[in-house]
């Protein structure tokens, strides 16, 4: 049964690639891989605390996020917002 499922998936992939190729020849973009932005719980917490920076930005290390990262008042980054 597993072989049958793998064969079916391979046939679907081949057919999908063929359709994309034929569409691209006609100038149509069939991009199935549309990237959606995934919102994490930490992102929601940052917005609730009024922090507009993303998680990979040093500005986001404020409050409880700084404590979780091991930074406190007078310790660590020495970064301030102007």
FENZILIN-V28439 format. One record per backbone hydrogen bond with DSSP energy under -0.5 kcal/mol. CO is the residue of the C=O (numbers start at 1). NH is the residue of the N-H. Records with the same first field share a line. If there is no record, write none. Layout:
# FENZILIN-V28439
CO: NH + NH
This chain:
# FENZILIN-V28439
1: 5
2: 6
3: 7
4: 8
5: 9
6: 10
7: 11
8: 12
9: 13
10: 14
11: 15
12: 16
13: 17
14: 18
15: 19
16: 20
17: 21
18: 22
19: 23
20: 24
21: 25
22: 26
23: 28
24: 27
28: 30
29: 31
30: 32
32: 34
37: 39
38: 40
40: 44
41: 45
42: 46
43: 47
44: 48
45: 49
46: 51
47: 50
50: 52
54: 57
57: 60
58: 61
60: 62
62: 65
63: 67
64: 68
65: 69
66: 70 + 71
67: 70
72: 75
75: 77
